[in-house]
Amino acid sequence: MAHAQLSAGLLETDTRRSVTAGASNFTLTADNNALTVAGRRRIGKRMSLGPFTLTPHPALRFTIVDAGNSREQGGAPALVVRGRRHESVQGRLGADLAGNMESGGMTIAPRLTAAYVHEFEDQPQFFDAGFVATAVPVGTVPFLLPSSDRHWGEVGAEVRIGGDRFSVSLSADATLARKDVRYQTYRVSAHIKF
């Protein structure tokens, strides 16, 4: 089994932050758009284990996010942050375990997935910013970013239960041993055929 995926889009970010300077309070906002391109190439081998299928799969994934300058509005402490191009190239080694069981006209389809991820690209250590209200050019003040992880894990689980006309799916995904970005996602979906 082999497949490839390529996508392009626009990442829209709206930010809002509150700043207190002396006796004054400010609400600062910014709206940004960044062009994104991502791709993945994955190969794997399906192995039958009774009602389950195990699929080990190495993959290579790249992402490019090309963001322009971000300019806040809302008062004197507003910042302008120099845009940058973020590039990520990841090697991924993972496996899926999926099943499909029939019982009383219903199908139960569990799926577990896990992957070890290695980031090949060095991530920036600083971002450049300046105050909108000053004559200081953008990019003259570097701000330190937290360190980026190079290795982490990703795990997920899903169960789909349904019949010919109706199905419900519950799933969860999370990162493991990652400090710079941690996430957990939970999804519930229902499908009805008319």
N, C-alpha and C positions, 0 to 999 in steps of 0.2 A: 504494500500500500504506500502510495506517495501522493502528496498534494501540496499545492502552493496557493498562497493568498496574497493579494496586493490591494491596498486601499488608500484613498486620499480623502481628506476632509478639512474642515475648519474647526479649530478648537476655540470656542468662545468662553471667555472668562470675565465674570463680573465680580469685583471685590468691593468690600465696604469695611472700613475700620474706624474706630473712634480714638481720638488723640486728645489728651489734656495737656495744655501748655500754660503754666501759671494758673490764672483764674478762667481761662478760656477753654471751651470744649469745641472740638471740630469733628465732623463726620466726613471722612474722605472716601471718595468712590473712584473707580476706574473701570473701563470697559476695554477689553482687548480681544483681538482675533489673531490666531496663529494658524498658518498652513501646516498640515500634518500629512505625512506619507508613512505608511507602514507596510511591511511585508513579512511573510513567513514561508519557509520551506520545511516540510516535515516528511519523514519516511518512517515506516513501521512494519511490523509483521504480526498479523493476528494469529493467536494460538487458542485453540478450543480447549476449554476445561469443563466439560459437561455442559451445564446450562449457562456457563460464563465464558467470556472471551477476554483474554489478556493480550494487550497490545503495547509492547515496549516501543518507544518512539523518540529518537533523537531529532532535534529541530534547531534551526537557526532563524532568529527573528531580528529585524531591524526596525527602528523608528526614527523619524526626523520630525522635529517640531521647530518651525522657523517663526519666531516671535519678533515683532517690532517693538519699538519703545512703548513703555506703559506710562501714561501721564495721569496722575490723580488730580481730582478737582475737589474743592471744598475748603480751601484756606491756606494759610501760611505754611503749615507743616507738610503740605502735599509734596509727594516725591515724583520724580521722573526716573524710571529705571531703564537702563539701556537694554534694548532687545538683544537676544542672542539666538543662535541656532543650537538646539539640543540634539545630539545624536546618540543613539543607543544601539549596540549590537550585542545580542545575547545568544549564548549557546545553551540549549535546554536538553536535559536528559530525563525523560519521564516514562510513565506507564499508565494505561487505563485498564480498569477491570470493570466489565459491563456484563449484565445479564438480561435475560428476557424469559420470564416464566408465565405460563398460562394457568389460570385457575378459575373455574366457574364462569367462563366468558369474559373474564377480566385479564389484562396483561399487567404484570408488575415488572418494571425495568429499572433495577438499581445500577448506579455507576459510581465508581471511585476513581479519582485521578490524583497523581502526585508527580511533581517535577523538581529536579535540582536545576537551579538557574545560575549561570556565570555571566557577569557583565564584562565585556572586553574593552569598552571605551572608558577612558578616564573622564570623570565628570568634573565640571568647574568647581573651584574652591572658593570663588568670590563672585559677587554680582556688583555691578557699578550703578551708583545712583547719585542724585543731587536733588536739592530742593527746587521746586518749580519757581518759587518767588525770588530766587537769587540769580545772580549773573554767573554763578559757577556752572561751567559746562557739564553736561551729562557725562558720567563716566570718570569723573575726577576723584570720586570717593569710593574705594572698594569696601564692600561689606562681606565678612566671612560667612560662608555657608556651612551647614553641618556636613560631616564626612558622609560619603556615599558608600553603601555596601557593594561588594563585588560578588558575593555568593549568598544565596538564600534558597528557601524552599517554597513551593506553592502546592496546596492541597485543595481538593474539592470533592463534594459528594452530591448525588442527585438521586431521587427516586421518582419515577413516573408511574402512575396507576391509572388505568383507563380501560374502556371498552371500545366498541365500534364508533360511537357517536360522541363520547365524552372522555376527557382525560385531565388529570391534575398532576402538576409537577412541582416538587419542592427541591431546592438546591441551596448549597452554601459553599463559599470559596474563601480561602484565607492565605496569608503569607506566613512563613515560619522563619525564625532566626533572622529577621530583617529589622533594622533599626531606623533607617532613613525614611522608609515609606511602609506603613503597616495598614492592612485593610482586611476587613471581613465583609462579605456581601451575602445577602440572603434574598432568595427570589421565590415567589409563588406564582404559578401561572395555571390557567384553565383554558382548555380548548373544547369548543362545541362545534360539531358538524351538523349542518341542517340538510 
